[in-house]
Amino acid sequence: MQKNNSENAEMLYQAILSLSSPEECRAFFQDLCTVAELRAMAQRLEVAVLLDSGMIYNDILERTGASSATISRVNRALQYGADGYKTVLPRLK
């Protein structure tokens, strides 16, 4: 029987939480994701950091190369999302 997406997501979250160092995390994500997927996730996080610092869309677009759709999506997540960015961003400072 195939696991449903929710069970697979929970397994992924548990796998991430089991990592104990930046090196383990880097190795896991390199195995799990394509280079493009890693770049996209890293770019979204950078956009979140810049939005959180008060930078405007045009400056973020110029600095990161992110599309306006990506910037808008990240901003929407910051404003109305599950607070994942809001949890992580202070921990990066």
PyMOL Python script that loads the backbone (N, CA, C, O; Angstrom):
from pymol import cmd

cmd.read_pdbstr("""\
ATOM      1  N   MET A   1       0.834  -1.174   0.000  1.00  0.00           N
ATOM      2  CA  MET A   1       0.000   0.000   0.000  1.00  0.00           C
ATOM      3  C   MET A   1       0.886   1.248   0.000  1.00  0.00           C
ATOM      4  O   MET A   1       1.849   1.340   0.761  1.00  0.00           O
ATOM      5  N   GLN A   2       0.546   2.197  -0.859  1.00  0.00           N
ATOM      6  CA  GLN A   2       1.344   3.408  -0.982  1.00  0.00           C
ATOM      7  C   GLN A   2       0.973   4.407   0.115  1.00  0.00           C
ATOM      8  O   GLN A   2      -0.204   4.613   0.411  1.00  0.00           O
ATOM      9  N   LYS A   3       1.994   5.021   0.711  1.00  0.00           N
ATOM     10  CA  LYS A   3       1.744   6.044   1.733  1.00  0.00           C
ATOM     11  C   LYS A   3       1.111   7.262   1.074  1.00  0.00           C
ATOM     12  O   LYS A   3       1.418   7.585  -0.074  1.00  0.00           O
ATOM     13  N   ASN A   4       0.235   7.931   1.796  1.00  0.00           N
ATOM     14  CA  ASN A   4      -0.325   9.156   1.230  1.00  0.00           C
ATOM     15  C   ASN A   4       0.664  10.308   1.393  1.00  0.00           C
ATOM     16  O   ASN A   4       1.656  10.197   2.113  1.00  0.00           O
ATOM     17  N   ASN A   5       0.375  11.409   0.713  1.00  0.00           N
ATOM     18  CA  ASN A   5       1.304  12.543   0.713  1.00  0.00           C
ATOM     19  C   ASN A   5       1.551  13.096   2.104  1.00  0.00           C
ATOM     20  O   ASN A   5       2.662  13.529   2.409  1.00  0.00           O
ATOM     21  N   SER A   6       0.540  13.089   2.945  1.00  0.00           N
ATOM     22  CA  SER A   6       0.694  13.601   4.301  1.00  0.00           C
ATOM     23  C   SER A   6       1.698  12.765   5.091  1.00  0.00           C
ATOM     24  O   SER A   6       2.535  13.312   5.809  1.00  0.00           O
ATOM     25  N   GLU A   7       1.616  11.458   4.961  1.00  0.00           N
ATOM     26  CA  GLU A   7       2.574  10.582   5.657  1.00  0.00           C
ATOM     27  C   GLU A   7       3.979  10.783   5.111  1.00  0.00           C
ATOM     28  O   GLU A   7       4.947  10.799   5.871  1.00  0.00           O
ATOM     29  N   ASN A   8       4.093  10.936   3.792  1.00  0.00           N
ATOM     30  CA  ASN A   8       5.407  11.176   3.193  1.00  0.00           C
ATOM     31  C   ASN A   8       5.982  12.503   3.659  1.00  0.00           C
ATOM     32  O   ASN A   8       7.178  12.601   3.935  1.00  0.00           O
ATOM     33  N   ALA A   9       5.141  13.523   3.749  1.00  0.00           N
ATOM     34  CA  ALA A   9       5.606  14.827   4.222  1.00  0.00           C
ATOM     35  C   ALA A   9       6.077  14.722   5.666  1.00  0.00           C
ATOM     36  O   ALA A   9       7.116  15.280   6.018  1.00  0.00           O
ATOM     37  N   GLU A  10       5.337  14.023   6.496  1.00  0.00           N
ATOM     38  CA  GLU A  10       5.740  13.855   7.897  1.00  0.00           C
ATOM     39  C   GLU A  10       7.080  13.138   7.997  1.00  0.00           C
ATOM     40  O   GLU A  10       7.914  13.492   8.830  1.00  0.00           O
ATOM     41  N   MET A  11       7.290  12.130   7.151  1.00  0.00           N
ATOM     42  CA  MET A  11       8.568  11.423   7.146  1.00  0.00           C
ATOM     43  C   MET A  11       9.692  12.382   6.738  1.00  0.00           C
ATOM     44  O   MET A  11      10.782  12.340   7.310  1.00  0.00           O
ATOM     45  N   LEU A  12       9.430  13.233   5.761  1.00  0.00           N
ATOM     46  CA  LEU A  12      10.424  14.219   5.344  1.00  0.00           C
ATOM     47  C   LEU A  12      10.758  15.172   6.488  1.00  0.00           C
ATOM     48  O   LEU A  12      11.931  15.436   6.753  1.00  0.00           O
ATOM     49  N   TYR A  13       9.736  15.689   7.166  1.00  0.00           N
ATOM     50  CA  TYR A  13       9.977  16.601   8.284  1.00  0.00           C
ATOM     51  C   TYR A  13      10.799  15.916   9.375  1.00  0.00           C
ATOM     52  O   TYR A  13      11.711  16.523   9.937  1.00  0.00           O
ATOM     53  N   GLN A  14      10.486  14.667   9.674  1.00  0.00           N
ATOM     54  CA  GLN A  14      11.236  13.928  10.692  1.00  0.00           C
ATOM     55  C   GLN A  14      12.684  13.713  10.251  1.00  0.00           C
ATOM     56  O   GLN A  14      13.605  13.796  11.063  1.00  0.00           O
ATOM     57  N   ALA A  15      12.877  13.436   8.965  1.00  0.00           N
ATOM     58  CA  ALA A  15      14.241  13.260   8.453  1.00  0.00           C
ATOM     59  C   ALA A  15      15.043  14.546   8.619  1.00  0.00           C
ATOM     60  O   ALA A  15      16.199  14.512   9.040  1.00  0.00           O
ATOM     61  N   ILE A  16      14.428  15.681   8.287  1.00  0.00           N
ATOM     62  CA  ILE A  16      15.123  16.964   8.423  1.00  0.00           C
ATOM     63  C   ILE A  16      15.450  17.243   9.885  1.00  0.00           C
ATOM     64  O   ILE A  16      16.553  17.684  10.205  1.00  0.00           O
ATOM     65  N   LEU A  17      14.502  16.987  10.759  1.00  0.00           N
ATOM     66  CA  LEU A  17      14.734  17.216  12.188  1.00  0.00           C
ATOM     67  C   LEU A  17      15.805  16.296  12.772  1.00  0.00           C
ATOM     68  O   LEU A  17      16.393  16.606  13.808  1.00  0.00           O
ATOM     69  N   SER A  18      16.059  15.171  12.114  1.00  0.00           N
ATOM     70  CA  SER A  18      17.066  14.235  12.626  1.00  0.00           C
ATOM     71  C   SER A  18      18.495  14.681  12.312  1.00  0.00           C
ATOM     72  O   SER A  18      19.444  14.140  12.879  1.00  0.00           O
ATOM     73  N   LEU A  19      18.661  15.645  11.429  1.00  0.00           N
ATOM     74  CA  LEU A  19      19.991  16.103  11.040  1.00  0.00           C
ATOM     75  C   LEU A  19      20.607  16.906  12.174  1.00  0.00           C
ATOM     76  O   LEU A  19      19.925  17.695  12.828  1.00  0.00           O
ATOM     77  N   SER A  20      21.897  16.704  12.403  1.00  0.00           N
ATOM     78  CA  SER A  20      22.510  17.323  13.582  1.00  0.00           C
ATOM     79  C   SER A  20      23.624  18.315  13.270  1.00  0.00           C
ATOM     80  O   SER A  20      24.242  18.853  14.189  1.00  0.00           O
ATOM     81  N   SER A  21      23.891  18.567  11.995  1.00  0.00           N
ATOM     82  CA  SER A  21      24.940  19.533  11.675  1.00  0.00           C
ATOM     83  C   SER A  21      24.665  20.142  10.299  1.00  0.00           C
ATOM     84  O   SER A  21      23.923  19.575   9.498  1.00  0.00           O
ATOM     85  N   PRO A  22      25.266  21.294  10.036  1.00  0.00           N
ATOM     86  CA  PRO A  22      25.124  21.875   8.702  1.00  0.00           C
ATOM     87  C   PRO A  22      25.633  20.941   7.601  1.00  0.00           C
ATOM     88  O   PRO A  22      25.076  20.909   6.504  1.00  0.00           O
ATOM     89  N   GLU A  23      26.680  20.189   7.895  1.00  0.00           N
ATOM     90  CA  GLU A  23      27.235  19.267   6.901  1.00  0.00           C
ATOM     91  C   GLU A  23      26.230  18.162   6.567  1.00  0.00           C
ATOM     92  O   GLU A  23      26.032  17.829   5.399  1.00  0.00           O
ATOM     93  N   GLU A  24      25.593  17.592   7.609  1.00  0.00           N
ATOM     94  CA  GLU A  24      24.572  16.566   7.375  1.00  0.00           C
ATOM     95  C   GLU A  24      23.400  17.141   6.585  1.00  0.00           C
ATOM     96  O   GLU A  24      22.872  16.496   5.679  1.00  0.00           O
ATOM     97  N   CYS A  25      23.006  18.346   6.932  1.00  0.00           N
ATOM     98  CA  CYS A  25      21.892  18.999   6.248  1.00  0.00           C
ATOM     99  C   CYS A  25      22.236  19.226   4.776  1.00  0.00           C
ATOM    100  O   CYS A  25      21.429  18.930   3.895  1.00  0.00           O
ATOM    101  N   ARG A  26      23.419  19.744   4.516  1.00  0.00           N
ATOM    102  CA  ARG A  26      23.864  19.989   3.145  1.00  0.00           C
ATOM    103  C   ARG A  26      23.875  18.690   2.344  1.00  0.00           C
ATOM    104  O   ARG A  26      23.383  18.656   1.216  1.00  0.00           O
ATOM    105  N   ALA A  27      24.422  17.636   2.908  1.00  0.00           N
ATOM    106  CA  ALA A  27      24.494  16.347   2.208  1.00  0.00           C
ATOM    107  C   ALA A  27      23.101  15.797   1.927  1.00  0.00           C
ATOM    108  O   ALA A  27      22.842  15.297   0.833  1.00  0.00           O
ATOM    109  N   PHE A  28      22.205  15.884   2.904  1.00  0.00           N
ATOM    110  CA  PHE A  28      20.846  15.374   2.725  1.00  0.00           C
ATOM    111  C   PHE A  28      20.130  16.122   1.606  1.00  0.00           C
ATOM    112  O   PHE A  28      19.523  15.506   0.730  1.00  0.00           O
ATOM    113  N   PHE A  29      20.203  17.458   1.637  1.00  0.00           N
ATOM    114  CA  PHE A  29      19.506  18.236   0.614  1.00  0.00           C
ATOM    115  C   PHE A  29      20.141  18.066  -0.759  1.00  0.00           C
ATOM    116  O   PHE A  29      19.438  18.125  -1.768  1.00  0.00           O
ATOM    117  N   GLN A  30      21.449  17.859  -0.823  1.00  0.00           N
ATOM    118  CA  GLN A  30      22.088  17.596  -2.113  1.00  0.00           C
ATOM    119  C   GLN A  30      21.608  16.276  -2.697  1.00  0.00           C
ATOM    120  O   GLN A  30      21.452  16.152  -3.912  1.00  0.00           O
ATOM    121  N   ASP A  31      21.374  15.287  -1.836  1.00  0.00           N
ATOM    122  CA  ASP A  31      20.844  14.005  -2.304  1.00  0.00           C
ATOM    123  C   ASP A  31      19.363  14.099  -2.649  1.00  0.00           C
ATOM    124  O   ASP A  31      18.900  13.467  -3.599  1.00  0.00           O
ATOM    125  N   LEU A  32      18.630  14.879  -1.886  1.00  0.00           N
ATOM    126  CA  LEU A  32      17.179  14.952  -2.021  1.00  0.00           C
ATOM    127  C   LEU A  32      16.728  15.813  -3.193  1.00  0.00           C
ATOM    128  O   LEU A  32      15.756  15.478  -3.870  1.00  0.00           O
ATOM    129  N   CYS A  33      17.422  16.917  -3.435  1.00  0.00           N
ATOM    130  CA  CYS A  33      16.959  17.933  -4.380  1.00  0.00           C
ATOM    131  C   CYS A  33      17.900  18.064  -5.568  1.00  0.00           C
ATOM    132  O   CYS A  33      19.080  17.719  -5.500  1.00  0.00           O
ATOM    133  N   THR A  34      17.339  18.574  -6.657  1.00  0.00           N
ATOM    134  CA  THR A  34      18.174  18.932  -7.792  1.00  0.00           C
ATOM    135  C   THR A  34      18.850  20.265  -7.482  1.00  0.00           C
ATOM    136  O   THR A  34      18.454  20.972  -6.554  1.00  0.00           O
ATOM    137  N   VAL A  35      19.860  20.596  -8.258  1.00  0.00           N
ATOM    138  CA  VAL A  35      20.540  21.880  -8.092  1.00  0.00           C
ATOM    139  C   VAL A  35      19.534  23.017  -8.264  1.00  0.00           C
ATOM    140  O   VAL A  35      19.562  23.990  -7.510  1.00  0.00           O
ATOM    141  N   ALA A  36      18.653  22.900  -9.244  1.00  0.00           N
ATOM    142  CA  ALA A  36      17.648  23.942  -9.493  1.00  0.00           C
ATOM    143  C   ALA A  36      16.686  24.085  -8.315  1.00  0.00           C
ATOM    144  O   ALA A  36      16.309  25.200  -7.954  1.00  0.00           O
ATOM    145  N   GLU A  37      16.291  22.973  -7.719  1.00  0.00           N
ATOM    146  CA  GLU A  37      15.393  23.030  -6.554  1.00  0.00           C
ATOM    147  C   GLU A  37      16.072  23.707  -5.371  1.00  0.00           C
ATOM    148  O   GLU A  37      15.459  24.520  -4.680  1.00  0.00           O
ATOM    149  N   LEU A  38      17.331  23.375  -5.140  1.00  0.00           N
ATOM    150  CA  LEU A  38      18.080  24.014  -4.052  1.00  0.00           C
ATOM    151  C   LEU A  38      18.229  25.509  -4.290  1.00  0.00           C
ATOM    152  O   LEU A  38      18.064  26.311  -3.371  1.00  0.00           O
ATOM    153  N   ARG A  39      18.545  25.884  -5.540  1.00  0.00           N
ATOM    154  CA  ARG A  39      18.671  27.300  -5.876  1.00  0.00           C
ATOM    155  C   ARG A  39      17.357  28.037  -5.640  1.00  0.00           C
ATOM    156  O   ARG A  39      17.343  29.140  -5.092  1.00  0.00           O
ATOM    157  N   ALA A  40      16.256  27.418  -6.057  1.00  0.00           N
ATOM    158  CA  ALA A  40      14.944  28.058  -5.902  1.00  0.00           C
ATOM    159  C   ALA A  40      14.600  28.250  -4.429  1.00  0.00           C
ATOM    160  O   ALA A  40      14.114  29.312  -4.038  1.00  0.00           O
ATOM    161  N   MET A  41      14.848  27.233  -3.613  1.00  0.00           N
ATOM    162  CA  MET A  41      14.561  27.360  -2.178  1.00  0.00           C
ATOM    163  C   MET A  41      15.457  28.411  -1.532  1.00  0.00           C
ATOM    164  O   MET A  41      14.995  29.211  -0.718  1.00  0.00           O
ATOM    165  N   ALA A  42      16.734  28.409  -1.892  1.00  0.00           N
ATOM    166  CA  ALA A  42      17.670  29.389  -1.334  1.00  0.00           C
ATOM    167  C   ALA A  42      17.274  30.802  -1.753  1.00  0.00           C
ATOM    168  O   ALA A  42      17.365  31.740  -0.961  1.00  0.00           O
ATOM    169  N   GLN A  43      16.838  30.947  -2.995  1.00  0.00           N
ATOM    170  CA  GLN A  43      16.411  32.259  -3.474  1.00  0.00           C
ATOM    171  C   GLN A  43      15.173  32.745  -2.723  1.00  0.00           C
ATOM    172  O   GLN A  43      15.096  33.916  -2.353  1.00  0.00           O
ATOM    173  N   ARG A  44      14.205  31.859  -2.497  1.00  0.00           N
ATOM    174  CA  ARG A  44      13.004  32.249  -1.751  1.00  0.00           C
ATOM    175  C   ARG A  44      13.363  32.675  -0.327  1.00  0.00           C
ATOM    176  O   ARG A  44      12.794  33.633   0.197  1.00  0.00           O
ATOM    177  N   LEU A  45      14.293  31.975   0.291  1.00  0.00           N
ATOM    178  CA  LEU A  45      14.714  32.367   1.638  1.00  0.00           C
ATOM    179  C   LEU A  45      15.399  33.729   1.612  1.00  0.00           C
ATOM    180  O   LEU A  45      15.148  34.565   2.481  1.00  0.00           O
ATOM    181  N   GLU A  46      16.256  33.959   0.628  1.00  0.00           N
ATOM    182  CA  GLU A  46      16.911  35.264   0.505  1.00  0.00           C
ATOM    183  C   GLU A  46      15.870  36.363   0.312  1.00  0.00           C
ATOM    184  O   GLU A  46      15.973  37.430   0.918  1.00  0.00           O
ATOM    185  N   VAL A  47      14.873  36.109  -0.525  1.00  0.00           N
ATOM    186  CA  VAL A  47      13.801  37.086  -0.742  1.00  0.00           C
ATOM    187  C   VAL A  47      13.076  37.366   0.572  1.00  0.00           C
ATOM    188  O   VAL A  47      12.771  38.519   0.876  1.00  0.00           O
ATOM    189  N   ALA A  48      12.802  36.333   1.343  1.00  0.00           N
ATOM    190  CA  ALA A  48      12.125  36.513   2.634  1.00  0.00           C
ATOM    191  C   ALA A  48      12.962  37.378   3.569  1.00  0.00           C
ATOM    192  O   ALA A  48      12.428  38.260   4.242  1.00  0.00           O
ATOM    193  N   VAL A  49      14.258  37.135   3.613  1.00  0.00           N
ATOM    194  CA  VAL A  49      15.157  37.932   4.458  1.00  0.00           C
ATOM    195  C   VAL A  49      15.109  39.403   4.027  1.00  0.00           C
ATOM    196  O   VAL A  49      15.024  40.302   4.864  1.00  0.00           O
ATOM    197  N   LEU A  50      15.163  39.630   2.725  1.00  0.00           N
ATOM    198  CA  LEU A  50      15.176  41.005   2.222  1.00  0.00           C
ATOM    199  C   LEU A  50      13.836  41.701   2.448  1.00  0.00           C
ATOM    200  O   LEU A  50      13.805  42.871   2.830  1.00  0.00           O
ATOM    201  N   LEU A  51      12.733  40.996   2.216  1.00  0.00           N
ATOM    202  CA  LEU A  51      11.417  41.578   2.500  1.00  0.00           C
ATOM    203  C   LEU A  51      11.290  41.911   3.975  1.00  0.00           C
ATOM    204  O   LEU A  51      10.783  42.971   4.340  1.00  0.00           O
ATOM    205  N   ASP A  52      11.748  41.008   4.814  1.00  0.00           N
ATOM    206  CA  ASP A  52      11.677  41.210   6.261  1.00  0.00           C
ATOM    207  C   ASP A  52      12.501  42.423   6.699  1.00  0.00           C
ATOM    208  O   ASP A  52      12.177  43.080   7.688  1.00  0.00           O
ATOM    209  N   SER A  53      13.556  42.707   5.960  1.00  0.00           N
ATOM    210  CA  SER A  53      14.403  43.863   6.286  1.00  0.00           C
ATOM    211  C   SER A  53      13.831  45.167   5.741  1.00  0.00           C
ATOM    212  O   SER A  53      14.372  46.241   6.002  1.00  0.00           O
ATOM    213  N   GLY A  54      12.725  45.076   4.976  1.00  0.00           N
ATOM    214  CA  GLY A  54      12.080  46.278   4.460  1.00  0.00           C
ATOM    215  C   GLY A  54      12.453  46.653   3.042  1.00  0.00           C
ATOM    216  O   GLY A  54      12.031  47.702   2.556  1.00  0.00           O
ATOM    217  N   MET A  55      13.231  45.829   2.368  1.00  0.00           N
ATOM    218  CA  MET A  55      13.625  46.137   1.000  1.00  0.00           C
ATOM    219  C   MET A  55      12.406  46.066   0.078  1.00  0.00           C
ATOM    220  O   MET A  55      11.521  45.233   0.273  1.00  0.00           O
ATOM    221  N   ILE A  56      12.366  46.944  -0.923  1.00  0.00           N
ATOM    222  CA  ILE A  56      11.231  46.981  -1.843  1.00  0.00           C
ATOM    223  C   ILE A  56      11.425  45.989  -2.997  1.00  0.00           C
ATOM    224  O   ILE A  56      12.538  45.561  -3.302  1.00  0.00           O
ATOM    225  N   TYR A  57      10.287  45.640  -3.627  1.00  0.00           N
ATOM    226  CA  TYR A  57      10.264  44.622  -4.675  1.00  0.00           C
ATOM    227  C   TYR A  57      11.320  44.857  -5.749  1.00  0.00           C
ATOM    228  O   TYR A  57      12.079  43.944  -6.077  1.00  0.00           O
ATOM    229  N   ASN A  58      11.379  46.072  -6.304  1.00  0.00           N
ATOM    230  CA  ASN A  58      12.303  46.323  -7.414  1.00  0.00           C
ATOM    231  C   ASN A  58      13.753  46.101  -7.009  1.00  0.00           C
ATOM    232  O   ASN A  58      14.541  45.565  -7.789  1.00  0.00           O
ATOM    233  N   ASP A  59      14.106  46.503  -5.812  1.00  0.00           N
ATOM    234  CA  ASP A  59      15.478  46.296  -5.341  1.00  0.00           C
ATOM    235  C   ASP A  59      15.765  44.807  -5.127  1.00  0.00           C
ATOM    236  O   ASP A  59      16.866  44.333  -5.406  1.00  0.00           O
ATOM    237  N   ILE A  60      14.764  44.079  -4.631  1.00  0.00           N
ATOM    238  CA  ILE A  60      14.928  42.632  -4.438  1.00  0.00           C
ATOM    239  C   ILE A  60      15.084  41.943  -5.781  1.00  0.00           C
ATOM    240  O   ILE A  60      15.936  41.070  -5.945  1.00  0.00           O
ATOM    241  N   LEU A  61      14.254  42.339  -6.748  1.00  0.00           N
ATOM    242  CA  LEU A  61      14.327  41.758  -8.091  1.00  0.00           C
ATOM    243  C   LEU A  61      15.716  41.979  -8.680  1.00  0.00           C
ATOM    244  O   LEU A  61      16.321  41.059  -9.232  1.00  0.00           O
ATOM    245  N   GLU A  62      16.215  43.206  -8.557  1.00  0.00           N
ATOM    246  CA  GLU A  62      17.534  43.534  -9.098  1.00  0.00           C
ATOM    247  C   GLU A  62      18.646  42.775  -8.378  1.00  0.00           C
ATOM    248  O   GLU A  62      19.579  42.286  -9.015  1.00  0.00           O
ATOM    249  N   ARG A  63      18.551  42.678  -7.073  1.00  0.00           N
ATOM    250  CA  ARG A  63      19.613  42.040  -6.279  1.00  0.00           C
ATOM    251  C   ARG A  63      19.634  40.523  -6.447  1.00  0.00           C
ATOM    252  O   ARG A  63      20.707  39.925  -6.530  1.00  0.00           O
ATOM    253  N   THR A  64      18.449  39.893  -6.499  1.00  0.00           N
ATOM    254  CA  THR A  64      18.379  38.431  -6.472  1.00  0.00           C
ATOM    255  C   THR A  64      18.095  37.791  -7.825  1.00  0.00           C
ATOM    256  O   THR A  64      18.414  36.622  -8.042  1.00  0.00           O
ATOM    257  N   GLY A  65      17.498  38.555  -8.731  1.00  0.00           N
ATOM    258  CA  GLY A  65      17.063  37.971  -9.997  1.00  0.00           C
ATOM    259  C   GLY A  65      15.762  37.200  -9.878  1.00  0.00           C
ATOM    260  O   GLY A  65      15.311  36.587 -10.845  1.00  0.00           O
ATOM    261  N   ALA A  66      15.153  37.226  -8.696  1.00  0.00           N
ATOM    262  CA  ALA A  66      13.873  36.539  -8.493  1.00  0.00           C
ATOM    263  C   ALA A  66      12.792  37.246  -9.298  1.00  0.00           C
ATOM    264  O   ALA A  66      12.821  38.467  -9.456  1.00  0.00           O
ATOM    265  N   SER A  67      11.856  36.484  -9.797  1.00  0.00           N
ATOM    266  CA  SER A  67      10.746  37.075 -10.542  1.00  0.00           C
ATOM    267  C   SER A  67       9.814  37.812  -9.592  1.00  0.00           C
ATOM    268  O   SER A  67       9.815  37.566  -8.386  1.00  0.00           O
ATOM    269  N   SER A  68       9.021  38.716 -10.151  1.00  0.00           N
ATOM    270  CA  SER A  68       8.047  39.424  -9.314  1.00  0.00           C
ATOM    271  C   SER A  68       7.034  38.443  -8.740  1.00  0.00           C
ATOM    272  O   SER A  68       6.523  38.658  -7.641  1.00  0.00           O
ATOM    273  N   ALA A  69       6.734  37.368  -9.468  1.00  0.00           N
ATOM    274  CA  ALA A  69       5.808  36.343  -8.960  1.00  0.00           C
ATOM    275  C   ALA A  69       6.393  35.644  -7.735  1.00  0.00           C
ATOM    276  O   ALA A  69       5.679  35.386  -6.767  1.00  0.00           O
ATOM    277  N   THR A  70       7.681  35.340  -7.775  1.00  0.00           N
ATOM    278  CA  THR A  70       8.335  34.702  -6.629  1.00  0.00           C
ATOM    279  C   THR A  70       8.352  35.643  -5.430  1.00  0.00           C
ATOM    280  O   THR A  70       8.060  35.232  -4.307  1.00  0.00           O
ATOM    281  N   ILE A  71       8.692  36.891  -5.670  1.00  0.00           N
ATOM    282  CA  ILE A  71       8.726  37.865  -4.579  1.00  0.00           C
ATOM    283  C   ILE A  71       7.338  38.015  -3.973  1.00  0.00           C
ATOM    284  O   ILE A  71       7.189  38.066  -2.752  1.00  0.00           O
ATOM    285  N   SER A  72       6.332  38.084  -4.822  1.00  0.00           N
ATOM    286  CA  SER A  72       4.951  38.209  -4.351  1.00  0.00           C
ATOM    287  C   SER A  72       4.522  36.988  -3.550  1.00  0.00           C
ATOM    288  O   SER A  72       3.873  37.119  -2.512  1.00  0.00           O
ATOM    289  N   ARG A  73       4.882  35.803  -4.030  1.00  0.00           N
ATOM    290  CA  ARG A  73       4.531  34.559  -3.337  1.00  0.00           C
ATOM    291  C   ARG A  73       5.178  34.505  -1.956  1.00  0.00           C
ATOM    292  O   ARG A  73       4.535  34.117  -0.980  1.00  0.00           O
ATOM    293  N   VAL A  74       6.435  34.889  -1.875  1.00  0.00           N
ATOM    294  CA  VAL A  74       7.131  34.893  -0.583  1.00  0.00           C
ATOM    295  C   VAL A  74       6.503  35.936   0.341  1.00  0.00           C
ATOM    296  O   VAL A  74       6.310  35.681   1.529  1.00  0.00           O
ATOM    297  N   ASN A  75       6.186  37.102  -0.205  1.00  0.00           N
ATOM    298  CA  ASN A  75       5.561  38.137   0.614  1.00  0.00           C
ATOM    299  C   ASN A  75       4.204  37.675   1.144  1.00  0.00           C
ATOM    300  O   ASN A  75       3.865  37.926   2.301  1.00  0.00           O
ATOM    301  N   ARG A  76       3.439  37.006   0.303  1.00  0.00           N
ATOM    302  CA  ARG A  76       2.144  36.464   0.732  1.00  0.00           C
ATOM    303  C   ARG A  76       2.337  35.446   1.859  1.00  0.00           C
ATOM    304  O   ARG A  76       1.566  35.421   2.818  1.00  0.00           O
ATOM    305  N   ALA A  77       3.362  34.616   1.736  1.00  0.00           N
ATOM    306  CA  ALA A  77       3.649  33.637   2.792  1.00  0.00           C
ATOM    307  C   ALA A  77       4.062  34.344   4.084  1.00  0.00           C
ATOM    308  O   ALA A  77       3.681  33.920   5.175  1.00  0.00           O
ATOM    309  N   LEU A  78       4.831  35.408   3.960  1.00  0.00           N
ATOM    310  CA  LEU A  78       5.227  36.170   5.149  1.00  0.00           C
ATOM    311  C   LEU A  78       4.015  36.791   5.834  1.00  0.00           C
ATOM    312  O   LEU A  78       3.933  36.828   7.062  1.00  0.00           O
ATOM    313  N   GLN A  79       3.074  37.278   5.026  1.00  0.00           N
ATOM    314  CA  GLN A  79       1.908  37.971   5.571  1.00  0.00           C
ATOM    315  C   GLN A  79       0.812  37.023   6.048  1.00  0.00           C
ATOM    316  O   GLN A  79       0.212  37.240   7.101  1.00  0.00           O
ATOM    317  N   TYR A  80       0.551  35.964   5.265  1.00  0.00           N
ATOM    318  CA  TYR A  80      -0.633  35.139   5.510  1.00  0.00           C
ATOM    319  C   TYR A  80      -0.342  33.647   5.611  1.00  0.00           C
ATOM    320  O   TYR A  80      -1.269  32.842   5.694  1.00  0.00           O
ATOM    321  N   GLY A  81       0.922  33.271   5.604  1.00  0.00           N
ATOM    322  CA  GLY A  81       1.286  31.859   5.577  1.00  0.00           C
ATOM    323  C   GLY A  81       1.222  31.200   6.945  1.00  0.00           C
ATOM    324  O   GLY A  81       0.579  31.700   7.868  1.00  0.00           O
ATOM    325  N   ALA A  82       1.889  30.090   7.050  1.00  0.00           N
ATOM    326  CA  ALA A  82       1.876  29.262   8.262  1.00  0.00           C
ATOM    327  C   ALA A  82       2.901  29.725   9.301  1.00  0.00           C
ATOM    328  O   ALA A  82       3.123  29.041  10.299  1.00  0.00           O
ATOM    329  N   ASP A  83       3.518  30.870   9.073  1.00  0.00           N
ATOM    330  CA  ASP A  83       4.522  31.466   9.968  1.00  0.00           C
ATOM    331  C   ASP A  83       5.853  30.722   9.983  1.00  0.00           C
ATOM    332  O   ASP A  83       6.642  30.881  10.914  1.00  0.00           O
ATOM    333  N   GLY A  84       6.103  29.925   8.972  1.00  0.00           N
ATOM    334  CA  GLY A  84       7.391  29.244   8.877  1.00  0.00           C
ATOM    335  C   GLY A  84       8.543  30.220   8.716  1.00  0.00           C
ATOM    336  O   GLY A  84       9.559  30.114   9.402  1.00  0.00           O
ATOM    337  N   TYR A  85       8.376  31.181   7.795  1.00  0.00           N
ATOM    338  CA  TYR A  85       9.419  32.197   7.631  1.00  0.00           C
ATOM    339  C   TYR A  85       9.587  32.986   8.920  1.00  0.00           C
ATOM    340  O   TYR A  85      10.712  33.261   9.338  1.00  0.00           O
ATOM    341  N   LYS A  86       8.481  33.353   9.552  1.00  0.00           N
ATOM    342  CA  LYS A  86       8.545  34.160  10.776  1.00  0.00           C
ATOM    343  C   LYS A  86       9.246  33.408  11.907  1.00  0.00           C
ATOM    344  O   LYS A  86       9.828  34.028  12.798  1.00  0.00           O
ATOM    345  N   THR A  87       9.192  32.101  11.875  1.00  0.00           N
ATOM    346  CA  THR A  87       9.901  31.293  12.865  1.00  0.00           C
ATOM    347  C   THR A  87      11.397  31.278  12.580  1.00  0.00           C
ATOM    348  O   THR A  87      12.215  31.402  13.492  1.00  0.00           O
ATOM    349  N   VAL A  88      11.743  31.127  11.316  1.00  0.00           N
ATOM    350  CA  VAL A  88      13.139  30.936  10.924  1.00  0.00           C
ATOM    351  C   VAL A  88      13.929  32.241  10.859  1.00  0.00           C
ATOM    352  O   VAL A  88      15.083  32.286  11.283  1.00  0.00           O
ATOM    353  N   LEU A  89      13.324  33.293  10.337  1.00  0.00           N
ATOM    354  CA  LEU A  89      14.087  34.519  10.081  1.00  0.00           C
ATOM    355  C   LEU A  89      14.805  35.074  11.311  1.00  0.00           C
ATOM    356  O   LEU A  89      15.978  35.429  11.198  1.00  0.00           O
ATOM    357  N   PRO A  90      14.171  35.168  12.470  1.00  0.00           N
ATOM    358  CA  PRO A  90      14.911  35.680  13.635  1.00  0.00           C
ATOM    359  C   PRO A  90      16.082  34.783  14.040  1.00  0.00           C
ATOM    360  O   PRO A  90      17.056  35.253  14.626  1.00  0.00           O
ATOM    361  N   ARG A  91      15.984  33.522  13.733  1.00  0.00           N
ATOM    362  CA  ARG A  91      17.049  32.576  14.098  1.00  0.00           C
ATOM    363  C   ARG A  91      18.264  32.700  13.187  1.00  0.00           C
ATOM    364  O   ARG A  91      19.344  32.210  13.517  1.00  0.00           O
ATOM    365  N   LEU A  92      18.089  33.351  12.050  1.00  0.00           N
ATOM    366  CA  LEU A  92      19.196  33.535  11.110  1.00  0.00           C
ATOM    367  C   LEU A  92      20.013  34.779  11.425  1.00  0.00           C
ATOM    368  O   LEU A  92      21.101  34.966  10.880  1.00  0.00           O
ATOM    369  N   LYS A  93      19.497  35.623  12.298  1.00  0.00           N
ATOM    370  CA  LYS A  93      20.172  36.898  12.607  1.00  0.00           C
ATOM    371  C   LYS A  93      21.255  36.715  13.632  1.00  0.00           C
ATOM    372  O   LYS A  93      21.921  37.681  14.005  1.00  0.00           O
TER     373      LYS A  93
END
""", "prot")
cmd.dss("prot")
cmd.show_as("cartoon", "prot")
cmd.util.cbc("prot")
cmd.orient("prot")
